[in-house]
Amino acid sequence: MKVVVIGGGAAGQLAAAEAASNGNETVLLEQNEKLGKKLYITGKGRCNLTNTADRDEFIRNVTRNPRFLYSALNTFDHTDICALIEKNGVPVKTERGGRVFPASDKSSDVINALKRNLDRAGVEVRLNTKATGILISDGRVDGVRTNAGIEPADAVIIATGGVSYPQTGSTGDGYRFASEAGHTVVSPKPSLVGLCTKETWPYELTGLTLKNVGMTAKRSGKRIFKELGELLLTHFGISGPMVLSLSSVIADSYENVEISIDLKPALDEQTLDARLLRDLEENRLKTVKGAFHALLPSKLLDAVMAEAGINGEGNVSDFTKLDRRKLLSALKEMRLTVSGTRSVDEAIVTRGGVSVSEVNSSTMESKLVKGLYFAGDVLDVDAMTGGFNLQIAWSTGVLAGRSVGQ
Ligand SMILES: Cc1cc2nc3c(=O)[nH]c(=O)nc-3n(C[C@H](O)[C@H](O)[C@H](O)COP(=O)(O)OP(=O)(O)OC[C@H]3O[C@@H](n4cnc5c(N)ncnc54)[C@H](O)[C@@H]3O)c2cc1C
């Protein structure tokens, strides 16, 4: 059987190797001059290739269509990808939160391991080859049209990725192929991306990282997110690990999302109030801002004072009980309103894609066209950060590759 895999990213490389190992003549088409361009930049160049979370925990980290992934994860999980990478000469290590990286901290080592795996399986890799359409007749896949001509095929696996970081090659071609084949494509949106805020104080503090702060988000008054961690202030609003997670929770709609930042999560209100009183007593002759100088970085303190409506240049002697109350509440609940997200170009993954209701979750085969398969970010599945998204690509890729011809 002749199999053509479109896309030499994480999903496509494993799909092709799996299909070839099962005795199929397999061609992998990649439009770029090399394989795995996006893989190269994953995990800040270290490639967080998977997560050791058990099945339930893994599924809890999948924000979009988790149930669709059961078969794929049963077929190929984190232990399998670690074994495959190690078998191909690259030891891996596990860090905090079950995040797995190559021991060398080099994503290029993972790419090299995948290439060895492709060679071992006997996959024919064609670089600089762009698929431009899928050939279908009588409800069956026939082949792939490419910039180099027609490539006949008995099965085609679309592993073209989503539309995030398009400079890596994921430009959404797979969505077009799918919709031309009759599939529903859920409109793509950014997930795991920075959030823009209506308030401008974060812009003025661009580059400042707040460690160990609490973040709560509510939509129309109902709590939808609560976490403790790191917050990065930027020229558009907020980013950093916690914000990426929140962006995944609100990827479908950021409307009416209010964020509250607890700048002193380790101190309850009573303890923090006692601390404020002590600062005031010890600095009676100073300005208000001077009295609280040790509380927060100076510019952030300005923003908090402004939020609380307090004049930092005033004297401590004029600082009232009500002022203290307002400062306390700004410190515990600094408000931000989400006004949008950064664009999908800057997102780690794409929310949306080929609707999973038209794909068989046990095989990754299209329910509409025989011999057509999907794997990876082109599908409408996505997850939190931590290695989950790559594991989805590996698992769906292997399942598609294993299912062709069966
Ligand atoms: C900055 C960044 C950091 C990330 N870090 C992590 C991380 O540490 N851990 C994690 O789990 N996830 C991470 N991700 C997410 C992860 O990279 C993706 O989930 C994963 O790469 C999806 O794999 P894929 O194979 O589906 O798509 P891709 O990796 O996007 O591969 C698709 C491939 O298809 C090719 N292609 C597209 N159209 C055509 C065509 N018409 N013809 C031929 N070839 C085509 C593209 O050139 C590309 O090579 C990160 C993403 C980004 C952007």
The ligand as an SDF file (V2000), in Angstrom:
LIG
                    3D

 53 58  0  0  0  0  0  0  0  0999 V2000
    7.0700   28.7010   20.3070 C   0  0  0  0  0  0  0  0  0  0  0  0
    6.4190   27.3600   20.5350 C   0  0  0  0  0  0  0  0  0  0  0  0
    6.8630   26.5590   21.5620 C   0  0  0  0  0  0  0  0  0  0  0  0
    6.2380   25.3230   21.7930 C   0  0  0  0  0  0  0  0  0  0  0  0
    6.7100   24.5460   22.7950 N   0  0  0  0  0  0  0  0  0  0  0  0
    6.1180   23.3600   23.0410 C   0  0  0  0  0  0  0  0  0  0  0  0
    6.6380   22.4800   24.0350 C   0  0  0  0  0  0  0  0  0  0  0  0
    7.7080   22.7300   24.6230 O   0  0  0  0  0  0  0  0  0  0  0  0
    5.9550   21.3280   24.2880 N   0  0  0  0  0  0  0  0  0  0  0  0
    4.8090   21.0010   23.6030 C   0  0  0  0  0  0  0  0  0  0  0  0
    4.2350   19.9670   23.8970 O   0  0  0  0  0  0  0  0  0  0  0  0
    4.3450   21.7710   22.6070 N   0  0  0  0  0  0  0  0  0  0  0  0
    4.9730   22.9310   22.3060 C   0  0  0  0  0  0  0  0  0  0  0  0
    4.5150   23.7000   21.2850 N   0  0  0  0  0  0  0  0  0  0  0  0
    3.3710   23.1990   20.4750 C   0  0  0  0  0  0  0  0  0  0  0  0
    3.8690   22.1620   19.4630 C   0  0  0  0  0  0  0  0  0  0  0  0
    4.9900   22.6830   18.7860 O   0  0  0  0  0  0  0  0  0  0  0  0
    2.7820   21.7770   18.4790 C   0  0  0  0  0  0  0  0  0  0  0  0
    1.6800   21.3030   19.1910 O   0  0  0  0  0  0  0  0  0  0  0  0
    3.2670   20.6910   17.5180 C   0  0  0  0  0  0  0  0  0  0  0  0
    4.4040   21.1300   16.8260 O   0  0  0  0  0  0  0  0  0  0  0  0
    2.1940   20.2810   16.5390 C   0  0  0  0  0  0  0  0  0  0  0  0
    2.7590   19.3250   15.6820 O   0  0  0  0  0  0  0  0  0  0  0  0
    2.1890   19.0580   14.2170 P   0  0  0  0  0  0  0  0  0  0  0  0
    3.0560   18.0030   13.6240 O   0  0  0  0  0  0  0  0  0  0  0  0
    0.7450   18.8520   14.2730 O   0  0  0  0  0  0  0  0  0  0  0  0
    2.3900   20.4300   13.4390 O   0  0  0  0  0  0  0  0  0  0  0  0
    3.7510   21.2310   13.0420 P   0  0  0  0  0  0  0  0  0  0  0  0
    4.8280   20.9400   14.0160 O   0  0  0  0  0  0  0  0  0  0  0  0
    3.2880   22.6350   12.8690 O   0  0  0  0  0  0  0  0  0  0  0  0
    4.1570   20.6140   11.6510 O   0  0  0  0  0  0  0  0  0  0  0  0
    3.4100   20.8020   10.4700 C   0  0  0  0  0  0  0  0  0  0  0  0
    4.3580   20.6160    9.2990 C   0  0  0  0  0  0  0  0  0  0  0  0
    3.5800   20.5420    8.0980 O   0  0  0  0  0  0  0  0  0  0  0  0
    4.2560   21.2390    7.0750 C   0  0  0  0  0  0  0  0  0  0  0  0
    3.2720   21.6270    6.0530 N   0  0  0  0  0  0  0  0  0  0  0  0
    2.2050   22.4410    6.2250 C   0  0  0  0  0  0  0  0  0  0  0  0
    1.5240   22.5600    5.0650 N   0  0  0  0  0  0  0  0  0  0  0  0
    2.1860   21.8060    4.1540 C   0  0  0  0  0  0  0  0  0  0  0  0
    1.9700   21.5200    2.7770 C   0  0  0  0  0  0  0  0  0  0  0  0
    0.9510   22.0500    2.0990 N   0  0  0  0  0  0  0  0  0  0  0  0
    2.8270   20.6820    2.1360 N   0  0  0  0  0  0  0  0  0  0  0  0
    3.8940   20.1460    2.8000 C   0  0  0  0  0  0  0  0  0  0  0  0
    4.1370   20.3950    4.1060 N   0  0  0  0  0  0  0  0  0  0  0  0
    3.3020   21.2050    4.7690 C   0  0  0  0  0  0  0  0  0  0  0  0
    4.8520   22.4260    7.8000 C   0  0  0  0  0  0  0  0  0  0  0  0
    5.9040   23.0090    7.0570 O   0  0  0  0  0  0  0  0  0  0  0  0
    5.3050   21.7930    9.1170 C   0  0  0  0  0  0  0  0  0  0  0  0
    6.6140   21.3120    9.0360 O   0  0  0  0  0  0  0  0  0  0  0  0
    5.1420   24.9100   20.9920 C   0  0  0  0  0  0  0  0  0  0  0  0
    4.7250   25.7150   19.9370 C   0  0  0  0  0  0  0  0  0  0  0  0
    5.3700   26.9220   19.6950 C   0  0  0  0  0  0  0  0  0  0  0  0
    4.9100   27.7630   18.5400 C   0  0  0  0  0  0  0  0  0  0  0  0
  1  2  1  0
  2  3  1  0
  2 52  2  0
  3  4  2  0
  4  5  1  0
  4 50  1  0
  5  6  2  0
  6  7  1  0
  6 13  1  0
  7  8  2  0
  7  9  1  0
  9 10  1  0
 10 11  2  0
 10 12  1  0
 12 13  2  0
 13 14  1  0
 14 15  1  0
 14 50  1  0
 15 16  1  0
 16 17  1  0
 16 18  1  0
 18 19  1  0
 18 20  1  0
 20 21  1  0
 20 22  1  0
 22 23  1  0
 23 24  1  0
 24 25  2  0
 24 26  1  0
 24 27  1  0
 27 28  1  0
 28 29  2  0
 28 30  1  0
 28 31  1  0
 31 32  1  0
 32 33  1  0
 33 34  1  0
 33 48  1  0
 34 35  1  0
 35 36  1  0
 35 46  1  0
 36 37  1  0
 36 45  1  0
 37 38  2  0
 38 39  1  0
 39 40  1  0
 39 45  2  0
 40 41  1  0
 40 42  2  0
 42 43  1  0
 43 44  2  0
 44 45  1  0
 46 47  1  0
 46 48  1  0
 48 49  1  0
 50 51  2  0
 51 52  1  0
 52 53  1  0
M  END
$$$$
